[in-house]
């Protein structure tokens, strides 16, 4: 059995400006601004809403949303995860295709 920090699964996609944490039946999705700060988050209870369809609980359960966001941000900091700004700075510029005449 895997030992997971905070008994959670973590997902981080800086190139998509998205991170998430799953703890028990709850999943928090976090969306980043281009400057690397948090834009918004959404909270779902997957035992009642496995498809995450339109039932964001972050307003009705703000304490749970804030707790999970803090856990996620702490984890990302502990592993020195890239932020969207870090990822964009490291990306190579797209090479332009040579025009054929």
C-alpha positions in Angstrom: 0.0 0.0 0.0 1.3 3.4 -0.9 2.0 6.0 1.8 0.3 9.2 0.7 1.0 12.5 2.5 -2.2 13.7 4.2 -3.9 10.6 2.9 -4.4 12.4 -0.4 -3.8 12.2 -4.1 -2.3 15.3 -5.7 -2.6 16.5 -9.4 -0.6 19.4 -10.8 -0.6 20.7 -14.3 1.2 24.1 -14.4 1.0 24.1 -18.2 -2.8 23.9 -17.9 -3.0 26.3 -14.9 -4.7 23.6 -12.9 -4.0 21.6 -9.7 -6.3 19.3 -7.6 -6.3 17.3 -4.4 -8.5 14.2 -3.6 -9.0 13.3 0.0 -11.6 10.6 0.8 -14.8 11.5 -1.0 -13.8 15.2 -1.6 -12.0 16.7 -4.5 -10.8 20.3 -4.7 -9.9 21.7 -8.1 -7.7 24.8 -8.1 -7.3 27.2 -11.0 -4.3 29.5 -11.3 -3.9 33.0 -12.7 -1.1 33.6 -15.2 0.9 35.4 -12.5 0.9 32.2 -10.4 -1.6 33.2 -7.8 -4.9 31.3 -7.2 -7.7 32.4 -9.5 -10.5 30.2 -8.0 -11.3 26.7 -6.6 -14.2 24.3 -6.8 -15.1 21.6 -4.3 -16.9 18.4 -5.0 -18.2 15.4 -2.9 -17.6 12.6 -5.3 -19.7 10.2 -3.3 -22.8 12.2 -4.3 -21.5 13.7 -7.5 -18.9 11.4 -9.2 -19.0 13.4 -12.5 -18.4 16.8 -10.8 -21.3 18.1 -12.8 -22.3 21.6 -11.7 -22.4 21.0 -8.0 -19.5 23.1 -6.7 -19.7 23.0 -2.9 -17.1 25.6 -2.2 -19.7 28.3 -1.2 -21.8 26.0 0.9 -18.8 24.4 2.6 -16.1 27.1 2.6 -14.2 25.7 5.6 -13.7 22.3 3.8 -12.6 24.1 0.6 -10.1 26.4 2.4 -8.7 23.4 4.4 -8.2 21.4 1.3 -6.7 24.4 -0.6 -4.2 25.0 2.2 -3.2 21.3 2.2 -2.7 21.3 -1.6 -0.7 24.6 -1.6 1.4 23.3 1.3 2.1 20.1 -0.6 3.0 21.9 -3.8 5.4 24.2 -1.9 7.0 21.2 -0.1 7.9 19.5 -3.4 8.9 22.8 -5.0 6.3 22.3 -7.8 6.4 24.6 -10.8 3.8 27.4 -10.9 2.2 28.4 -14.2 4.6 31.4 -14.4 7.6 29.0 -13.9 6.4 26.7 -16.6 5.8 29.5 -19.1 9.3 30.9 -18.5 10.9 27.6 -19.3 8.9 26.8 -22.5 10.7 27.2 -25.7 9.3 29.6 -28.2 7.4 27.9 -31.0 9.5 27.5 -34.1 7.9 29.0 -37.2 7.5 26.8 -40.1 9.5 27.8 -43.1 7.2 29.1 -45.8 7.3 27.3 -49.1 7.1 29.4 -52.2 
